[in-house]
Amino acid sequence: MSRRDSREAAVKIIFQNEFLDSRLRTDDGGEIFSAEDMMAMYISASEEKEIRKVDRSFAVALVEKTLGNIGEIDGVISDNIDDEWTIGRLCKIDLAILREAIAEMKYFDDIPVSVTINEAVELAKKFSYPEAAAFINGILGSVSRQ
């Protein structure tokens, strides 16, 4: 089972949550769907046969840590982007990739930071605009030096 595929699945769920937040969370911040529920829906809705290869527990842990600590993670992002930028101005897929990578850096001590950054850059190359990989690499490099 591929951790790369698991990261991709987690980023897709985090990205989706950006648009469906009101359906995935109650007004008081309580969960309507757990990360496990979101992963099950993602897998069942996917037409890709390879999706079954994801390390489901790793992907669920990424989603839980990211969405469960989103305020803190967004603070880290805000502290490491240029002053003229805000979280709201970032491309939504770049934001999802950054959120997942920072959660991985902060809460998964067994994964080398260099691996996390490389995987985030690869996701940016796959899903975002051409300059996004360098942008994400720069922000995550700054975060890693803190």
C-alpha positions in Angstrom: 0.0 0.0 0.0 1.4 3.3 -1.0 1.7 6.3 1.4 1.9 8.5 -1.7 -1.6 7.3 -2.7 -2.7 7.8 0.9 -1.4 11.4 0.9 -3.2 12.1 -2.3 -6.5 10.7 -0.9 -6.1 12.8 2.2 -5.4 16.0 0.2 -8.5 15.4 -1.9 -10.6 15.0 1.2 -9.1 18.1 2.8 -9.7 20.0 -0.4 -13.3 18.8 -0.6 -13.8 19.8 3.0 -12.9 23.4 2.1 -16.0 23.5 -0.1 -18.4 21.3 1.9 -17.4 22.4 5.4 -20.9 23.2 6.4 -22.0 19.7 5.5 -19.1 18.0 7.2 -19.2 19.9 10.5 -22.0 21.1 12.8 -22.4 24.8 13.7 -20.7 24.1 17.1 -17.7 22.5 15.4 -18.8 19.0 16.1 -18.3 16.4 13.4 -21.2 15.1 11.3 -18.8 12.7 9.5 -15.6 11.3 11.0 -12.4 11.1 9.0 -13.1 7.4 8.6 -16.5 8.1 7.2 -15.0 10.7 4.7 -12.4 8.1 3.6 -15.1 5.4 3.1 -17.2 7.8 1.0 -14.1 8.8 -1.0 -13.2 5.2 -1.7 -16.7 4.1 -2.6 -17.2 7.1 -4.9 -13.9 6.6 -6.7 -13.9 5.0 -10.1 -10.2 4.4 -9.9 -9.5 0.7 -9.2 -6.1 1.6 -7.7 -7.7 3.6 -4.9 -8.0 0.4 -2.9 -4.2 0.4 -2.5 -4.2 3.3 -0.1 -3.0 2.8 3.4 -6.4 3.7 4.8 -5.3 4.1 8.4 -2.5 6.5 7.4 -4.8 8.5 5.2 -7.5 8.7 7.9 -4.9 9.8 10.5 -3.7 12.5 8.1 -7.3 13.8 7.6 -8.0 13.7 11.4 -4.8 15.5 12.3 -5.2 18.1 9.6 -8.9 18.9 10.1 -8.6 18.6 13.9 -5.8 21.1 14.1 -6.7 23.4 11.1 -6.6 26.6 13.1 -3.1 26.0 14.4 -2.0 24.8 10.9 -3.5 27.8 9.2 -1.6 30.0 11.7 1.7 28.3 10.7 0.8 28.9 7.0 0.0 32.6 7.7 3.3 33.0 9.5 5.2 31.7 6.6 3.6 33.4 3.6 4.4 36.9 2.3 2.7 39.8 4.1 0.5 40.6 1.1 -1.0 37.1 1.1 -3.7 35.7 3.3 -5.0 32.1 3.6 -8.1 33.2 1.6 -5.9 34.3 -1.4 -4.2 30.9 -1.7 -5.3 28.5 -4.4 -7.5 25.9 -2.6 -5.6 22.9 -3.8 -2.3 24.5 -2.7 -3.9 25.2 0.7 -5.0 21.6 1.0 -1.5 20.4 0.2 0.1 22.8 2.6 -2.3 21.8 5.4 -1.7 18.1 4.9 2.1 18.5 4.8 2.3 20.8 7.9 0.1 18.3 9.8 2.4 15.5 8.7 5.5 17.6 9.8 3.9 18.4 13.2 2.2 15.2 14.2 4.0 12.3 12.4 7.5 12.2 14.0 8.4 9.0 12.2 8.3 10.6 8.8 11.4 12.6 7.7 10.6 16.3 7.0 12.4 16.0 3.7 10.1 13.2 2.6 7.0 15.2 3.6 8.2 18.2 1.6 9.1 16.1 -1.5 5.7 14.4 -1.4 3.9 17.8 -1.1 5.9 19.2 -4.1 5.0 16.1 -6.1 1.3 16.6 -5.3 1.6 20.3 -6.3 3.1 19.2 -9.7 0.2 16.8 -10.2 -2.7 19.0 -9.2 -1.8 22.7 -9.3 -0.3 25.3 -11.6 3.3 25.1 -12.8 4.8 27.5 -10.2 3.0 25.9 -7.3 5.7 23.3 -6.6 8.3 26.0 -6.0 5.8 28.0 -3.9 4.9 25.0 -1.7 8.6 24.0 -1.4 9.5 27.5 -0.2 6.8 27.7 2.4 7.4 24.2 3.8 11.2 24.8 3.8 10.5 27.9 5.9 8.3 25.9 8.2 10.9 23.2 8.6 13.6 25.6 9.7 11.4 26.9 12.6 
